Amino acid sequence: MRILFLDLDSTSPDHLGCYGYHRNTSPNIDKIAAEGVRFTNYYTSDAPCAPSRTALMSGQFGIRNGLVGHGGTAGDMKLEGEKRELMGRLTSAGSLPSYLNMVGNLNTVLISPFAQRHSTFHFYAGFNEIINTGKHGHESAEHVTPVALDWIARNAQKEDWFLYINYWDPHTPYRVPLEYGNPFENDPLPEWLTEEVLERHKQKVGPHCVHELNINYMNKTFDNQTHSGYPRQPGEIQDMDGLRKMIDGYDCGIRYMDEHLGRLFAALERQGVMDDLIIIITADHGENMGQLGIYGEHATADQGTCRLPMIIRWPGMKQGIVDDGLHLHLDLAPTLAEMTGGPVIPQWDGVSYASVLKNGASCGREFAVLSQCAHVAQRSVRFGDWMYIRTYHDGFHLFDKEMLYNLAEDPQEQHNVAAINKEVCMKAVYYLTEWHDEMMRRAGDDRDPLWTVMKEGGPYHAKGYLKGYVKRLEETGRGQYAEELIQKHPQEFPENMKAAMFMLQKQIMQKMKG
């Protein structure tokens, strides 16, 4: 058995041809999709990068494995404590590559810099061979493909391997070489991205809104600066030309990556292994390209960030079909276990969808809970046509506490209909509570890492940024939003809280004297 696993960072299914996109971004991916199963309602349980890949590899929701953020205590998995064995939970067949290696007898190989990028070295657990492409996730496809082609030339004809390859080109900043050109310069934008929509988005605030697409790590603020090394990456979107630059930059990243995938497929064809090769194409998360008014970021627990492409071509199984069942990324481990005839690890939270691959029998979850604690603190429930989002920390976007979107009517999440659908919201909260109770029972402790994030000052990519952002809002004529953010996040301004307490005490003393 040979398995090629392609992890395409920040790739949204909305921007792939096989998912209905009008631009020809993905001809090589589309070809594989036509030969296998394409899943339309596939989600990461925990976003963004590190939480997603940790959930995938561990087979557990972030609330159980502990890693839900990019910093602080929740930037690491929970310690196993006194029950830890010699090899630990991940190398004793608990992680996906460990399982494939120890139970499936596959040689497991990783081509990725990801563990170094986020110091998530548990990501290596179970891989026999690890090749770090060395640029901390700033790789372009031309840095990854030669490494992969070299491995293929030396090893493709061997039996029983699992090759995991990580591409980064759709991730900001957009890095496709300028000499590649722009194959989409004459193609229209997505129909829903109109001038009217852009004008609405100009009224929004927060990181990666149209006014502040970038982060300045030096002074801890969000800004509209550009970088000469990334000429495709805009700093802000002022008009439809700016919007085009944003969308074209993203789509060029996908097309450039897709052409490099074509080189891999051609090399595997030359090696004579394509006919029986299992190919899995997916991502760690999608990308908001206008959803919730956010561009070029994976910052929320919503449809734009959490919905993934998932394409599985399994020779001898179903070909050219589409599955609309609701699945999570962490469902892959039990699915591979069933497909290969191996046991299911009790610690996994996933549910197998092998029946789809074997005989096209649709299956899936009744609902799925999605989490994001790196840019915001949110938990969402995906069920039926609905996406319900509960916000605990808005990451300075001024999100409502409750948001509800009918994805059948509003797939781009532009109209929050929570206020007029209270019964739907109540159903979502019931699902969320049931899930939370079960996860805390299975976790065996009282630590919900979302609340650890909140206790430690909020999401990593927002913590400490508000003062600088308030200053920028005031300097750019948006002071009304600055005032609203200060009122909503008083803990970010302890001096204001101290002054308010002093005034309150003074008023109390005056009343007592009176």
N, C-alpha and C positions, 0 to 999 in steps of 0.2 A: 504494500500500500504506500502510495506517495501522496502527500497533501501539500499544496501551495496555499498559504494564508497571506492575503494582501491587506494590510492595515493602512488605509488611505486617510491620513489625518485631516479632520475638518471637512470631509466631503459630504455635502448634502445630497440626498437622493433627488431633490427638486431640480438639481442642476445636471442630471445625467439623462442622456437620450432615452435609455431603456425605461426610465420612470416618467417619460412624457415631455421632457424639456425640448423646447423648439430649436435650440442651438445644438450643433453637432460637436458636443464636448467630449464624447466618450465612445467612439466607434469600437475600440477593442474590448472595453467593458461590456458594451451592448452585445457583442458577438458571444461572449461567454454567457450572458444572461439568456440569450436565445437557446442556449444548449443546456440550461439547467433550470433552477427554480429561483424566481425573484420574489422576495418578501416585501410587502408594501407597508406593513404596520409593525416595524421592527425598531426597538428603542434601546438605548442604554439606560440602565437603571440609575446610574450615578454619573453626573457630568461635572466638570469636563474631563480633561486628559487623564490625569493620574487616578481619580476615582473610577472612571470608566474602565481603564485597563486593569485596575486592581479587581474590580467586580468580575470582569471577564475571566481573568486568570484564576481567581480564588473560587469562582462560582458562587459568591455570596454578595448580597446587598451591602452597600457601604455601612448601613446602620449596624450590621453584624461584624464586618471585618474591620471597621473603625476608620477607614480612610475615605473621607468625604471632601477634603479640601486640598489646598496647595501649600499650606503652611500651618504652624502651630501644632498642637497635639493631634488634630485631625488630619495632618499631613502624613501621618504614619499609620500603619495597621496596629490594631490592638495587640499588646503583648499576650502570649499564650499563658504566661505565668507558670505556676508550679506543675501544671499538667503537661508542659512541653516535653516531648520525647527527644531523642538524640537528633533526629532529622527534622523535626518540626512539621507543622501541618502542611506547608506548601511543597516540601520535597518528598513527603511520604504519600505521593499520589494525590494530594489534595488540590494542587494547581493543575491547570489544563495541560501544560507541557510535561509536567511530572507524570500525569496520568498516561499521556500518549507514550511516554518513554518507558515507564515501569510496567504498565498494564498492556499497552499496545506494542511494545518493543520497537518503537520508532526512534530513529536518530533525530533529535530535536535541535533545530538550528535557528538562531535569531540574527537578523541583520537590522539593527536599530540602535540609535543613541538614546532611546527614551529613558532608560533607567538613570543614566547620568544627568539628563536634562532636569529631572524632578527628584533626584536622589531616592528613587523608588527601586532599590536594588532587590527587593523581593520579586520584581518583575523577571529577574533572571532565573528564578527557581524552576528547575526541571529541564533547562536547556543544556544540551551536551556541548554545543558550540555557540559562541557569542561573538559577533562581529559588530563593533561600534564604529559607525561611519564618521564619528568624530567631530561633528559640528553642532552638537547640543540641540538638534532639531531645526537648525537653520540650513539644513541640506537642501539642495535642489536635486531634481531627478538625475542630473548628470553626475552627481556624487554617489548616488545609491546604485544606479543600474550597473556600472562596471563591476562593483563588488558582487552584486547578485549574479551577473553573467559569469564571473570567474568561478563562483561556487557551482553554478549549473554545469559549466564545462567540466569540472572535476568530479562532480558527484551525482548528476542527474540520473545516470543509468543504474546507480545502486538501488537496492531494494529498501523499502521501509524507511521513509524519511518524512519529516514535517518541517517545512521551511517557512518561517514567518518573516516577511519583509515589510518595512515601514517606509512609506513615502510621505512627504511633507508639503508639497507644492501648493495645495489649496489654503494652507495656513498663512495668516498674515505674519510679517509683511510679505506682499506678493513679490516673488523673487525670480520669475521666469526671465531669462536673458532677453534684453531688448531686441537683439538680432533675430529672435524667434518671430517677431512681428505680432500682429493681432488678427487672428483668423475671424474675429467676430465684429470687426469695425463697421461692417455694413449690415449686421444683423440687428433686428429690433430688440429692445429690452423686454423683459417679461411684461405681459399685458397689464398686470395689476399695478406695476410701478409707474404711476402717472404723476403729472405735475401736482394734481390735487393731493395725492398721497404724500408726495414730498413736502408740500406746504404743511400738512398735518405733522409730519415728522420733525419739521423745524421748530415746532412748539414743545418738543420733548427735550428732556435733559438726561444727563448721566453718561458714564463712559461708553464710548462707541455709538453715541447718537451722531446725527449728521454734523454736529458742530465740533465734536471732539472724538476723532476716530483713533487717536493714539494715546499712549501712556508715556509720561515723562518720569522715568524711574529716579532721576536725579533729584527733582524737587517734589516728588510725590504728588503729581497732579495729572489731570487729563487735558490734552491740548490738541491743536490742529497742525502741529509741526510735521514736516516731511523730512525725508532722509535721502541724500543724493545716491546712496547705495541701493535704494529701492525705488526707482523712478515710477514703477507701476502702482505704488501704494499712495493713495491720496491722504491728505490730512483732514479734510472736511469735504462735505458735499453741499455746495451752495446752489447748484442748479442741475438741470438734466444732463449737462455735459459732465459734471462731477459725478452724478449718479452712474452714468455710462462708464466712467473710468473705474469706479468701484466694482461694478458687475463684470466688466471686461477683464479686470485684473484677476478676479476670482475664477472666471471661466477659462482664462488662459492657463491658469495654474492647473485646472483639471485636465484640459486638453493636452498640455505639455506632459503631465504625468501619464495620461492615457497612452500617448505615443511611446513612452518608455516601457509601459506595460506590454505594448505590442512587441517590443524588442525581446522581452523575456519570453513571451509566448512563442515567438519565432525560434528562439534558441532552444526551447524545450521541444519544439517540433523537430528541429534538426537532430536532437538527441534521441528522438523516437519514443518519447514518453508522454506526449500530450494526450494520446487516445485513452490512456487509463489513469490520467492524473486527476485527482480531486482538487478543485479550485474553489476557494472561499474568498469572496471580495466583500469587504465591509469597511467600517471606519470606527474611530473611537467616539466620535460625536458628529453631529451635523454642524451647520453654521447659520446663524441668523443673518440673512441678507434682506433686512427690512421688517422681519417679524418683530413685533413689539417695538418697532422704531429703532432697532439695533442693527448695526452693519459690521460685518467682518469680525464677529466674535461669537463665542459659544458660552454665554454668560448667564443663562437662565435655565429653568427646568421646564421648558416649553417644547412645542412641536419643532421649531427651527433648530434648536440645539440638540434635543434628545432623539429625534428620529434619525435612523441610520439607513444607509443602503445595506442590504444583505442579499448576496447572490451566491448560490451554491450549485456548482456543476459537479455531479457525482455520476461518473460513467456507470451505466447499467441501471440507473434510477430514472426518475421522471425528468423529462426534458421540455423546455419551452413553456412552463406553466407559471402562473402567478398565484401566490398565496396571500390572502388578506387577513389571516389570523393575527392576533395580537401576541407578540413575542418580545422577550428581552434578550439582550446580549449574553447574559449569564445563563440563558437556556442552551447555549451551544455545547457546553461540557456534557450534560446528560444526553443531548442529542447524539454527539459523537460516540458516547458510551454505548448507546443502543444500536447505532449503526455498525459498530465494530464488535458487538456482542460482549462487551465488558460490563462489569458491575457499576452501579451508580453509587457514588460516594455520599454517605448520609449527610455530610456537612454542607453539601451543595443546596442552594435555594432554587435552582433552575428546574424547568419542566421541559421534557423532551418533545420535540416536534418532528421526530424521525418519520412519523406516518406520512407527513407531507412529501418527504423525499422518496419514500419507498413506494407509495401508491397514490399520492396526490390527495389523500384524505385530509381535509382541513381540520385544524385544531388550534388551540390558543387559549390565552387567559381571558377571564371575564373582565378583569381590569389590571392595570399596571401602575405602580407607584414609581415616580421618577424624582430624583433629588439633585440639587445643586447647592453647594456650600462654599465654592471658591470665589465667585464674583457677587453672588447674592446668597441668601439663605431661603430656599424655597423647597417645598414638596408639592408634587403635582399628581393628579390621578387622570389617567387616560382610559376612557371606557366609552363604548358606543361611538357616537359622533363627537364626544365631548373631550375637551381638555380643561380640567379644573386646576388652578394654580393658587397655592396658599403661600403668601410671602411673609417671612419672619424678619428679614432684613432686605431692603430693596436695592442695595448697592448704589444708592443715590439716584435712582431712576424715578422716584416718586410713584412707584407702582401702588395700586390698590391692594389692600390686604387679601381680598378675594378677587380672582379673575376667572372668567369662564368664557370659553370660545367654542362655537359650533364649527367644527372643522369641515363638515360637509358644505356649509355655506360660507365659511370664512377661514379657509386653510392657512392664510397668512397672518391670522391673529391680529386683526386690526380693530375689532369691535368687542369690547368686554360686555357680555350680556348677563353677568352675575345678578345684577339688581332685578332683572325681570324673570329669572329662572331659579328662584330660591329652592324649589324642591329638588332640582338637579344638583345644586350646590350641597344640599343636605345629604343626598345620596352619595356624592363624592366624599364628603366628610365621614360618612359611615364607612365607606371603603377604606379611607385613609386610617381611621381608627382601628378597624379590624386588622389591617396590615401591620400597623404599629404594635398592637398588642402581641401579634404572633411573632414579629421580629424580635421584640424585647424578650419574649419567652425563650425563643431559640438562642438569643445572644447569651442568656444566662447571667446577665448583670443589669445594672440600672443606668448604664451609660449610653445615652443617645448622642452620638458625635455631633449632630446638628446643634444641640444645646451647648456642647463644649465649644464650638465655634462662636456662638453668641456670647458665652461667658468670657471668652478670651478677646473680645472686642470686635467681633464681626468677621465677615469673609476676608480672606487674605488679600484679594485684589481690590478691596475697598478700604481696609483698615488704615487709618492715618492719612487718607487722601482728601478728606472733605474740606479741611481748612484751605488748602490750595485751590480746590475746585470752587469753593465759595468766592474766593478772591477773583478767580477768572470770570465767574458769572457776573459779579458786580462790575468788573472792568469791561465786559462785553454787552452791557445794557440789559442783563437778565437778572437783576437784583431781586425781583419778586420770587424767583425760584430759589435763590440763595436763602431768603428768609424762610421759605417753606421747608427747605432742607434742614436748616438750623433747628426749627421747631420740631421736626420729625426725628432728628438725631441729636438731642441735647447732650448725650454722653460724649459726643465728639468735641464739645465746647465746655469743659468743666469750669472754666472761669465764668461763663454765663450762668451755669447752675449755681455756683457759689454766690454770685451777685443776686440771683433770684431768691436764694435762701435767706440772704441778709435782709432783703426788702421784706420778705414774708415775716421774718422774726421781728423786724421793726414795726410792721403793721400790727402784729399780735401784741407787742409791748404797749403800743399806743392805745389799743382797745382795752387792755387790762388797766391802764392808768385812767382811762375814761370811765 
